[in-house]
Amino acid sequence: MIGKQGQIIQTQSTLSGWYLRWAPWLASGFACVGYLSGVLTTPHLTLLSLLLLTGTYGAWLVIYHLGVQRLKVRSHPGWLLALFCLACASQFIPLPDTNYYWLLLLPVITTGLMTTIKPRYIGLLAAGALCLSSYLALRRIIPNWDDVSGQLTLPLSFLSTYGYVAIIRQLAAAHAAKDVSNAKLAAAHTRLQEYSAQVEELSVIRERNRIAREIHDTLGHALTLLSVQLETATQLEARGDPRLHEELLEARQVAKACLTEVRHSVEALRPDEAYAGSLQEQLRMLVAAFETTCRETTITLDLEEATHPLNPELCLTLYRCAQEALTNIRKHAHATKVLLRLSTSGGEAGQVELTVLDNGQGCPPEYEQRASGFGLRGMRERIALLDGTLRTGPEPGHGWRVEVVLPLTPRGQAEGSATGARETREKV
């Protein structure tokens, strides 16, 4: 029986294998046949001999059945000792003019039970003692017993019985071990299916979060731009400003770009802007788009050329972080100056750092604590996937700082590369 944790709660004892299901009945049948044979073939059976014979066989059968039933739990081997004594004593019951061969039946059956005794040599000694008692009993019945074939048959009968039962016990033990192994295998298979389902569920959750981040970072950014431009258009209309038409054209372009981003998100593709050129070029385009809608804000770019090639996932994460930081500045900071810096460092522990610093009023305290906000949470998830760090907080005096530090090679890839290089050196 297997529990939820795959642990073995209860196993069938090797002593109560399948052969013991029939052994009690077979042993009982042989013992009864031997008893009836002794009674029917003894013409001058006395009452005392009959009582002793009946009591010995009856006690042996009762003890044997009780002992086999107690094999299901831990039991003391004293019942085996009792059967051993009864088998030895049964051969010395005074039976006049008896057919002596049937007297060997009970000792031979008991010899098979001696295989259950541990250690093994004690069982062999017990079987030898039964064989010796049978020999002495036959010598008592037949004083001048010199039948060579009979003397050879006697030990062979005991040895063959002992060996046969020992082999059966080993087969039963192997069968029980196979059942236990099959049960463990079934439990392992069940756990594997559960783990597979968990991995599939985690994969779905991870993909869902990825799509949520993409929608927030693309659609949210575009809608924020569109909202600002429409607000500007409303003010221009109220003043009758001729720049209204130009502002509406820009809003239409933003709406088209927003539709394109939605299509990319639905198709689970990276946006074109994240890989159509270098990261520095894309950041310049992002800043240019920002300045068209927030003309009162001046952005200073400090973009260092990368000393190492940046993989697309790293570029996308840095781009989205910069996009989210500028969106928050537009929505919350009301800043007039913004610094956007991108720097890289080489070496084995190379890293790239993105810093966005403004002189505005900063984000409201509740913004970072909102459980439903996808902005900072999405940034943290993206950065955590690349083994990076994110630091956000107010600047002394006024303003807000966002710092993103990402390793050029994530930890898992670095370990894989080191392992591959080590294996290559070992092969060489």
N, C-alpha and C positions, 0 to 999 in steps of 0.2 A: 504494500500500500504506500502511495506517494502523497506527501503533503504538498501545500502550495509552494513551499520553498524547495521542493525536489528532494527532501531528505527522506531517508528510509525510516518509516515509523515502525514497521513490523515486517519481519521476514520469516519464511518457513524454515524451521530447524532442519539441518541435514539428517538428524536422527528420526525425524517424522516425514521422511520422503515418501514418494508414491509407493514404494515397495512395502512400507509398514502399514499401508491401508489394508493390504491383503495378508500380510504376515501373521497378524494375530489369529485370523480365521484358519489359515493353513496350519499354523502351529497347534491351534486347538484341535483341528481335525485329526492331525497325525497323532497327537497325544491321546485323543479319545479312541482312535483306531488301535493304538498300542495298548491302551488300557483294556478295551474289549477283547483284544486278541489274547492278552494275558489271562483275563478271567475265563474266556471260553476254552482256552487250550490247557488250563490247569485243572485236572480232574479232581484232585483232592485238596481244593482250596479251603483253608480254615477261615473261620470268622475273623480272627485276629489279622491274618494276612490280608483278607479282603478290606477290612477297615483301614489298615495301614496303607494299602495300595490306593484305595479311594481317597483317603485324606491327603496323601502325598500328591497325587495327580490333581485333585481338586484345588489344593493350596497353590500348586504351581500355576494352574490356569488363572485363578483369581489374581494372584500377584502379577502375573504377566500382563493381563488386561489392564489392571490398575496402573502398572508402570508405563505401558504404552500410552495410555490416556494422559498421564502426567508428563509425557514428553513435550506437550504443547507449552509447558512452562518449565522453568528451571527446577529440577528435582534431584534429590540425593541418590547416588547410585546404589544405595542399600538394597533396593529391590532386586538388582542384578546379583548381589551377594546371596540373597535369599533363594533366588532361582538356582544359583550354582549349588548351594547346599542341598536343596531338594532333589536336584538331578543326581548328585552323588549318592544321596541316601536311598533314592528309589531303587538302586541296583542291589542293595543289601537287604531288601525285604525278604523274609523267609517264604519262599514259594516252592513247595515240593513238586517234583516231576514237571518242571516248567520248560517251555520252549524258550531257551535263553536269548535268542536273537532279538526279540522284541524289546528286551530290557535296554538295548542301546539307543532306542528311539529318543527318549527324553534327554539324555546327555548330548546326543548329536544336535538336537534342536537348540539346546541351551548353548552349545558351542558357537552357533551363529550369533547369539546375543553378546558374546564376549568381545566381538569386534567393536562394540560401542565404548569399550573401556579405554580411557586415556591415562597414561601413555600406552602405546601399542604393545610394548613387551609384557605389560601386566595381563592384557587380554590373551596373549600367546601363552603365558604361564597358566592362566586359568583354563584355556583349552587343553593344554597338556595335562593338567591335573584331572580334568574330566576323562581324558583318554586313559590315563593311568588308573583311575578308579574303575573304569569299565573293564580294563584288563584284569585288575584284581578280582572284580566280581565274576568275570568269566572263569578265572582260575579257581575261584571258590566253587562255582557250580560244576566245573569240569576239572577235577584234580589233575588228570594226566593230559592236559590240553597241549597237544603238539602239532596241531593243524597249522602248517606253514601258511597256507592260503588265508585262513581265518586271521592269523596273527598279522599278516600284511594288510588285509582288508580293514582291520580295526583302525590303525593310524591313518590310512588313506581316507577313510570315511570322515574322520574328524578334520583332517587337513583340507580335504576338498570342500567340506561344508563351511569351514572358516574362510577359505579363500573365496568361495562363491559369494558369501554374504558380504565380505570386505569389498569385492568388486562392485556389487550392487550398491553398497553404501557410497562408494566413490562416484558411481554414475549418478546416484541421487543427489550427491553434493554438487556435482558439475551441473546437473539440471537446475538445482536451486540457484547456483551462482549465475547461470545463464538467465534465469527469470529476473534476478536482481539487476543484472546488467541491462536487460531489456527494459526494465522499469526505469532505471537511471537514464537510459537513452531516450525513452519516451518523455521523461521529465525534461531532459536537456532540449529535446526537440520543441516541447511546449514553450520553454523559456526562450528559445531562439525565435519562435514565432512572435512571442510577446515583445522581444527586443526589436524584431523587424518592424512590428507595428508601431513601436515607439519611435524608431528612427524615421519611419515614413511620416508619422505625425509631426515630428520635429522639423522634417524637411518642408512639410506643408506650411508650418508656422513660420519658418525662416523665409520661405518664398513669399508668404503673405506680408511679412514685415518688410521685405525688400520692395515689394510693389507699393506698399503704403508709403515707404520713404520716397520712392520715385515720384508718386503722385503728389506728395506734399512738397517735395523740393522743386518739382517742375510746374505743376498746375497751381500750387499755392503762390509761387513766385510770380508766374504770369498773371494770375488774377490780382495780385497786389499791384503790379504795374498798371493793369487795366483799370483798377479802382482809382488809382492816383490820377491817371490821365483823364478819366471821365469826370472826376471831381474838378480837375483843372478846366476841362471843357465847359462844365457848368458855370464856373466863375467867369470864363471868357464870354460865354453867351450872355450872362447877366450884364457885362460891361459893354457888349457889342464889339468885342475885340476881333479884328480880322484874322488873328492867328487861330481862331476856332477851327477853321477847316483843316489847317495843318495838324492840329492836335487830334482831331477825329481820324485823320489818316494814320497817324501814329498809333492810335488806339486800335484801329482795324488791323494794323500789322501785328500788334501784340496779340489780338484775338486769334489771328491766323497761326501765329507761333504757338499759342496755347493749344490750339486744336492739333497741331503737329506733335506737340509733346504728349498730349493725351493718347494719340495713336501709338506713339512709341511705347508708352507705359503699358497699354493694353497688349501690345505685341511682345512685352517683356524684353524689349531691346534697349540698349543704351542710347541716350539721346545723341543726335548728330553732333551737338556742340561739344560733347565730352571727348570725341576722338577725331574730329575734323581739324587737326592741327595740334600744335604743342600746347602744353598747359599754360605757358606764359601768354600765348596768343589768345586763348580762350578767356583768361582772366582780363586781358585788355578789353575784349569785346564785352565782357560782363560789366566792367566799369563804365564803358562808353554808354551802354544801355541804361545803367543806373543814373548817369549824369544827365541824360535826356529827360528823365522824369523828375529828378531832384536837382534842379539847377542851382539851388542855394547851397548845395553841399559840394565841396571840393575834395577829390580823392587823389592822394599821392601814392603812386605805384613804386614799389622797390622790389623788382623782380630779378632775382639772381638766376643766371643760367645754370641749369642742372649739370653737375659734374658726372652724374651717372644717369643712364636712361631710366625713366619712370614707367612702370607698367600701367596699362590702361585703368585697372581697378584703383590704383593709387591716385592717378590723375582725376578720376571721377570723384573719389572721396574728397580730395582737396577742393575741387571745383564746387561740389555741393556744399561743403562747409563755408566757403567764401560766399556763395550765393545766399545761404541761410543767414550768415552774419550781416550782409548788406540789406537783406529783406527786413531783419529785425531793426537795423538802424533806421530804415525808412519808416517803419511802423511805430517805433517807440522812442528812438534817441533824439530826433530833431537836431542832429549834429550839423555843424558847418564845415568840419574838417575830419577826414578819415585817412588813416594810413593802412595800406595793404602791403604786407611784406612777405616775400617767399624766399627762403634760403635753404641751402642744402649743405651737408657736410659729408666728406668721403670717409674712407677707411672701412674696416670690416664692420664697424658698428655705425655705418652711415645712416643718416636720417634726414628728413625734409621737414621744415617747420613753416607753418603758415600763421601769420599774425594779422589780426584786424583790430585796429585801435581807433576810437572816435572820441570826440570831445563833447558829446551830447549829454543828456541827462541819464543815460543808461536805461536798462530794462527795469520794469517794475519788479519788486521783490517776489510777487506771486507768480511771475512768468516762469521761473525756473522750477517752481514747486508744483505746477499744475500737472496732474497725472494724465490729463487728456491732451496736453500739448505734444505735438509730434516733432517740433523743431529741434530743440536741444536733445531730446531723446533719440531722434533719428540720427543726429550727428554722433552721439555716443555709440549707438549701435554700429554705425559704419566704421568708426575709428576702432572700436573694440575688435571687430572682425580682422583688422590689420595689425593688431597688437600695438596700437598707438595710445596716446593720451590726449585728453581735452581739458583745458583749463579756461574757465570763464569767470569774470568778476569785475567789480567796479575798479576804476583807477583812482589813485589818491586825488582828492579835489573834486573832479568830475570826469565823466567819460566811462567807457566800457571796453574791456579787452577780451579778445577771443584768441586763444593759442592752441594750435593743433600740431602735434609732433607725431610723425609716422616713421617707422623704420623703413629703409629702402628695400629690405628683404624681411618679410614676416618670419616669426619664430619657426613655424612649421616648415617653411621652405628652406630656411637657413639650416635647420637640423637635417632635412633631407639632403641638401647639397653637401653638408659636411660628411654625412654617412656615405653618400655616393663617392665622394673624393677619397675617403678612407678605404672603401672597398676597392677602388681603382688602384690605389697605392699598394694594397695587399696583393692584388693580382699581379701587378708589375714586379 
